[in-house]
Amino acid sequence: MANNIRFTIDQLEVLQAIDRTGSFAGASRELHRVPSAISYVVRTLEDGLNLQLFDRRKHRAELTPAGRRILEQGAALLDQARSMDALAVQIETGWEPELHIVVDGIIPMHPIIGALKVFREEQIPTRIRLDVEYQEGVPDRWESDEADLMICLDFEDKSGTLERTLLPELQLLRVVSPDHPLADIEDVSESVLQTFMKVVVRDSSPRYARNPKLPFGSSQHLTYLSDFHSKRLALLQGAGFGWMPRHLIEDDLKSGRLVNLHTQEVDEWTYKPELVYLQAKPLGLAGQRFVDVLFSSFKKTDV
């Protein structure tokens, strides 16, 4: 069984006031309490801790070594308590304790991280939880965790209960390393394409943990990776071919480290990402601020 805490925040505040003003009388004036009340608080604190906190032989209220140690530790607790009190006041005025966002890992992260930076700069008290999933793992996590916001691709709303806002279009390209055999072939047929390794990011939904979902235009040879950054490295090293969002490989295309595939099928695809939340769960101040900053960031960022 845990020991009972033998002091209160109020007692620590009185102790700190006495040390700061140099006397019991000074603390009395600063805290707007009668001197007897200050003396009573100190006495109960000393009795509770079974320690003598002040050297009463001195004219000035001087802490004993034990009292100094208690004050030093207490100062940190008081800072935390005041921070918590300020947080409670801010939350009371409308800031949510937490804003939970689930985002598809294919989405450009710079605008999202930019929004998080604004939260820090504006000292918004809401704690941000950002989960990155892929494909059907995004709505699965959003629904199972009852998250506030979802940034996703091609989510079908059968219920009609969602607020949906379009984000800038997202372009995907089918690419390969210039050293890969496919790079030298024009109008690659689907049958030839299927003989080479295709690198894909696996759907993060728990439904596909044991049996991965087959990608569109599947190859006979598949390598599943957990994220697009790993996929990019695999493509750069010629491990296979695959689809990549343009914003992650723009520099690679300009430098020639990756090249576009030229097949008999579609080699470019455009998605329309959306920001989604429940109509029955309207956003609070933090959610609204995040959305405003996010859209402003997207306008400044080339997707």
C-alpha positions in Angstrom: 0.0 0.0 0.0 1.3 3.5 -1.0 2.2 5.9 1.9 -0.2 8.8 2.4 1.3 12.1 1.1 2.1 14.2 4.2 2.0 17.7 2.7 -0.3 19.9 0.6 0.2 22.3 -2.3 -1.0 25.1 0.0 1.7 24.3 2.6 4.4 24.4 -0.1 3.1 27.7 -1.3 3.3 29.2 2.2 6.8 27.8 2.6 7.9 29.3 -0.6 6.3 32.7 0.3 8.2 32.8 3.6 11.5 32.1 2.0 10.8 34.7 -0.8 9.8 37.5 1.6 12.2 36.6 4.4 9.6 36.5 7.2 6.3 35.0 8.3 4.9 38.5 8.3 6.0 39.1 4.7 4.3 35.9 3.7 1.2 36.9 5.6 1.0 40.2 3.6 1.8 38.5 0.2 -0.8 35.8 0.7 -3.4 38.0 2.3 -3.6 35.8 5.4 -3.3 36.6 9.1 0.1 35.8 10.7 -1.4 33.1 12.9 -2.7 31.3 9.8 0.8 31.3 8.3 2.3 30.0 11.6 -0.3 27.2 11.8 0.4 26.1 8.2 4.1 25.8 8.9 3.5 24.0 12.2 1.2 21.4 10.6 3.7 20.9 7.7 6.6 20.3 10.2 4.4 18.0 12.3 3.3 16.1 9.2 6.9 15.6 7.9 8.4 15.2 11.3 11.0 17.8 10.4 12.1 21.2 11.6 12.0 23.4 8.6 13.0 26.8 10.1 15.8 27.8 12.4 13.9 29.7 15.0 17.1 31.0 16.7 17.6 33.4 13.9 15.9 36.8 13.7 15.1 36.3 10.0 13.0 33.3 8.9 15.8 31.0 7.8 15.3 27.5 6.5 17.2 24.6 8.0 19.1 22.3 5.6 16.1 20.0 5.7 13.8 22.9 5.0 15.9 24.0 2.1 15.8 20.5 0.5 12.0 20.3 1.0 11.6 23.8 -0.6 13.7 22.9 -3.6 11.7 19.7 -4.3 8.5 21.6 -3.5 9.3 24.3 -6.1 9.2 21.8 -8.9 5.9 20.5 -7.7 4.5 24.0 -7.4 5.5 24.7 -11.0 3.7 21.6 -12.2 0.7 22.4 -10.1 0.5 25.9 -11.5 0.9 24.6 -15.0 -1.9 22.1 -14.4 -4.1 24.8 -13.1 -3.4 27.0 -16.1 -4.1 24.0 -18.4 -7.5 23.4 -16.6 -8.4 27.0 -17.1 -7.6 26.8 -20.8 -9.5 23.6 -21.3 -12.4 25.1 -19.4 -12.5 27.9 -22.1 -12.9 25.3 -24.9 -9.6 23.7 -25.7 -9.9 19.9 -25.9 -7.6 17.8 -23.7 -6.5 15.8 -26.7 -6.9 16.0 -30.5 -6.5 12.5 -32.2 -5.7 12.5 -35.9 -5.3 9.5 -38.1 -3.6 10.1 -41.4 -2.7 8.0 -44.4 1.1 7.8 -44.7 0.9 8.6 -48.4 -0.2 12.2 -47.6 2.4 15.0 -47.6 3.5 15.4 -43.9 5.1 18.9 -44.2 1.7 20.7 -43.8 0.7 18.5 -40.9 4.0 19.0 -39.1 3.7 22.7 -39.8 0.4 22.7 -38.0 1.9 21.0 -35.0 4.6 23.7 -34.9 1.9 26.4 -34.8 0.3 24.6 -31.9 3.7 24.8 -30.0 4.3 28.5 -31.0 0.8 29.5 -29.9 1.1 27.4 -26.7 -2.2 25.7 -27.4 -2.7 23.3 -24.4 -4.3 20.5 -26.4 -2.2 17.3 -26.6 -1.9 16.1 -30.2 -2.0 12.4 -31.0 -1.0 11.6 -34.6 -1.3 8.0 -35.9 0.0 7.1 -39.4 -1.8 4.2 -41.1 -2.1 3.0 -44.7 -5.1 2.3 -46.9 -8.0 0.7 -45.0 -5.9 0.8 -41.8 -6.8 4.6 -41.7 -10.6 4.3 -41.3 -10.2 1.2 -39.2 -8.0 3.0 -36.7 -10.2 6.2 -36.9 -13.3 4.2 -36.1 -11.9 1.8 -33.5 -10.2 4.6 -31.5 -13.0 7.1 -32.1 -10.4 9.6 -33.3 -11.4 13.2 -34.1 -10.0 13.7 -37.6 -9.1 11.4 -40.5 -7.0 12.4 -43.5 -7.6 9.6 -46.1 -8.0 8.5 -49.7 -11.2 7.2 -51.3 -13.2 6.7 -48.1 -16.8 5.7 -48.8 -19.4 7.2 -46.5 -22.4 5.0 -46.7 -24.1 6.6 -43.7 -23.9 10.2 -44.8 -22.9 11.3 -41.3 -19.5 12.8 -42.2 -18.1 16.2 -42.8 -15.7 15.9 -45.7 -13.4 18.5 -47.1 -11.2 18.0 -50.1 -7.4 18.5 -49.9 -5.1 19.3 -52.8 -4.8 16.5 -55.3 -2.1 13.8 -54.8 -0.3 12.4 -57.9 1.2 8.9 -58.0 3.7 7.8 -60.6 4.9 4.3 -61.5 8.7 4.5 -61.3 11.8 2.4 -61.3 15.6 2.8 -61.0 17.4 3.7 -64.2 19.6 0.7 -63.6 16.6 -1.7 -63.6 15.9 -3.7 -66.8 12.4 -2.2 -67.1 13.8 1.3 -67.5 15.1 0.5 -71.0 11.8 -1.0 -72.3 9.2 1.2 -74.0 5.5 0.2 -73.8 6.0 -2.5 -71.3 3.2 -5.1 -71.5 1.3 -6.3 -68.5 2.6 -9.8 -69.0 6.2 -8.6 -69.0 5.6 -6.4 -66.0 4.3 -9.3 -63.9 7.6 -11.1 -64.3 9.4 -8.4 -62.3 9.3 -7.7 -58.6 6.7 -5.1 -57.5 7.3 -3.2 -54.3 4.2 -2.2 -52.4 3.3 -0.6 -49.1 1.0 -3.1 -47.2 -2.4 -2.2 -46.0 -2.1 -1.6 -42.3 -5.6 -2.8 -41.4 -5.5 -5.7 -38.9 -7.6 -7.6 -41.4 -4.6 -8.0 -43.6 -2.0 -8.8 -40.9 -1.7 -12.5 -41.9 -2.9 -12.3 -45.5 -1.8 -9.1 -47.2 -4.3 -7.5 -49.6 -3.2 -7.9 -53.2 -2.5 -4.5 -54.9 -4.1 -3.3 -58.1 -2.4 -4.7 -61.1 -0.7 -7.4 -59.1 2.6 -8.9 -60.1 3.6 -12.5 -59.7 6.4 -11.3 -57.4 5.5 -9.0 -54.5 7.6 -7.4 -51.8 5.5 -5.8 -48.9 7.0 -2.9 -47.0 5.5 -1.0 -44.1 6.0 2.6 -45.3 6.8 4.7 -48.4 10.2 5.8 -47.1 11.4 2.2 -47.1 9.7 1.6 -50.5 11.6 4.6 -51.9 14.9 3.1 -50.8 14.0 -0.2 -52.3 13.2 1.4 -55.6 16.4 3.5 -55.6 18.4 0.4 -55.1 16.7 -1.4 -58.0 14.9 -4.0 -56.0 11.8 -3.6 -58.1 9.2 -1.2 -59.5 6.2 0.5 -57.9 3.9 3.4 -57.4 5.1 6.4 -55.4 3.6 9.8 -54.5 5.3 12.5 -56.5 6.0 14.7 -53.5 8.3 12.0 -52.0 10.4 11.5 -55.2 10.4 14.9 -56.9 14.2 15.3 -56.3 14.9 11.7 -57.4 13.1 12.3 -60.7 14.9 15.6 -61.3 18.3 14.0 -60.5 17.5 10.8 -62.6 17.8 8.5 -59.6 14.3 7.3 -60.5 12.6 7.3 -63.8 9.0 6.9 -65.0 7.9 3.6 -66.3 6.4 3.5 -69.7 3.9 0.7 -70.0 0.8 -0.1 -72.1 -1.3 0.7 -69.1 -1.8 3.8 -66.9 1.5 5.0 -65.3 0.1 8.1 -63.5 -2.8 8.3 -61.1 -4.4 11.1 -59.2 -6.1 10.9 -55.8 -8.3 13.4 -54.1 -7.4 13.2 -50.3 -10.0 14.3 -47.8 -10.2 15.6 -44.3 -13.0 13.8 -42.5 -14.8 14.1 -39.1 -18.2 13.0 -37.7 -21.1 15.5 -38.0 -22.2 14.3 -34.5 -18.8 15.0 -33.1 -18.0 18.6 -34.1 -14.5 19.9 -33.7 -13.5 22.0 -30.6 -11.2 25.0 -30.7 -8.1 22.9 -31.2 -9.6 20.8 -34.0 -10.8 24.0 -35.8 -7.4 25.6 -35.3 -5.7 22.5 -36.7 -7.9 22.5 -39.8 -7.4 26.2 -40.4 -3.6 25.9 -40.1 -3.5 22.7 -42.2 -5.3 24.3 -45.1 -3.1 27.4 -44.9 0.0 25.1 -44.9 -1.3 23.1 -47.9 -1.7 26.4 -49.8 2.0 27.2 -49.2 3.3 23.7 -50.0 3.6 22.2 -53.4 2.0 18.7 -53.2 
